[in-house]
C-alpha cells in the first residue's frame, strides 16, 4: 500500500466524508493544531511513569481524534457524523469537567503563575496545552470565516486545555519551581 496519493499536490486536502479545501485554510490550521496536540501529548505520555496520568493523556489523545474528525467533516455531510467517533458530545465535555474537579480536589492549584519545566512530563504537557489553545483560536477564526463549527468542539478544546493544565501540575509534583539563583 502506498502512503502517497498525490491528491494534495494541488495545495488542497480532503475533508472527512468527501470534498476538498485549501491547505492554507484556517480550518486546516485548526486541524493541524489538534494533530500537533495529539503528538505532543504522546511525547508526554511516553515520558510519563505515572500510569494514571498516562491513561488520562491517552484518553485525551483519542478524544482529540474525535475533535479533528468533527472539525474536518464536509459541511454537506455533518448529519452523518457518529457521536463520540466523529462528533464531539456533551458527555465528552462533561467528562472533562468531572476529571478536572477530581484532580483539583486531589491537588489544589496554587494562585501563582507557573513556569513550565519542573519535570519533562509537565513541560511536555504544558507544551500540549499551548498547542490546544492555538487550536481553539484557529477554530474561532474558522467559525468567523464562515466554516460550520460544532460549538461542542470549541467547548471541548477550551475545557481540555484546562484539564491539561491541571495534569501538568500533577506531573510537576510538589516542586514546581527551580531554586532561585540569587
HELIX and SHEET records of a PDB file:
HELIX    1   1 UNK A    7  UNK A   10  5                                   4    
HELIX    2   2 UNK A   26  UNK A   47  1                                  22    
HELIX    3   3 UNK A   51  UNK A   71  1                                  21    
HELIX    4   4 UNK A   75  UNK A   80  5                                   6    
HELIX    5   5 UNK A   90  UNK A  106  1                                  17    
HELIX    6   6 UNK A  120  UNK A  144  1                                  25    
HELIX    7   7 UNK A  151  UNK A  172  1                                  22    
SHEET    1   A 2 UNK A  12  UNK A  14  0                                        
SHEET    2   A 2 UNK A  20  UNK A  22 -1                                        
END                                                                             
